[in-house]
């Protein structure tokens, strides 16, 4: 007789066999055989469940970290120092224009092209805020060529030494999470001191032959090219300004002067006490022949029939006499 035929049929062939209760009974009997403690563990054990991974948290595409002006400014200065107006389509030049569309690029002579590979690093050392979301960041740049060092024999270009230069970069945005915008080219300054002069809207073009443009031209030439000699004659009483000494310029040309007050446009100097904020665009040429486009923002005050500088963006190293606040230190002067 076949063994298959003698096997009792206990479950219909088309119905699924449930093995869960059978395994449970086997577990209980096994636990009873092992002892009371094992039985308690077997009864308390939860039913097997399928583990489901917790949903991964996703950051919304609308969430963006706000840009920090100091970091943007230091990246801009580093790229700007490496750029060359002769290569406007280079990656560096494109990056500079992306950060500051109005910025001009340095113009380098052919002999200076190889110096573009010189290591230059920039670090933001201070950021000052002004009303309306305006800011000024002071950036220290180190590395590159020191134009004050003596040239090597047979080489008219000075060697690479430790060199620190300071630049002021102005812009808007970033404080409340908004986009950061840089207004234009940086300004080379001395080691930073007091709070920067707030920016303004410069809507009045100052004539190049006027008293204000002439005075400011003499001031920036003394500031950038003369190691600071004779600066006091252009400053309001009590104001002290240190000139940058790391990279003096052999030639400084004033490209454009604009002011926020109509009184600055007049041919004659107004009455004593009249003030105006001024933006000056200059081109400084160093000893290697590189032409650097710089932008300065100042405040000027009329006194004794002439215009005097009463505030220089990030360039004041000592407050004028009688100042009571950092903002006043950057824009005011006392009696001589």
Secondary structure, DSSP 8 states (H G I E B T S, - for coil): --HHHHS---S-TTS----HHHHHHHHHHHHHHH-HHHHHHHHHS---------------TT------HHHHHHHHHHHHHH--GGGTTSHHHHHHHHH-TT----B--GGGGGGGGS-EEEEEEEEEEEGGGEEEEEEEEEESB-TTS---TT--S--B---EEEEEEEEE--TTS---EE-SS-EEESS--S---------EE--TTSHHHHHHHHHHHHHHHSTTTTGGGGB-TT-EE----SS--SEEEEEEEEESSGGGTSSS--STT-EEEEEEEEEEE-TTS-EEEEEEEEEEEEETTEEEEEEETTTEEE--TT--SHHHHHH-----
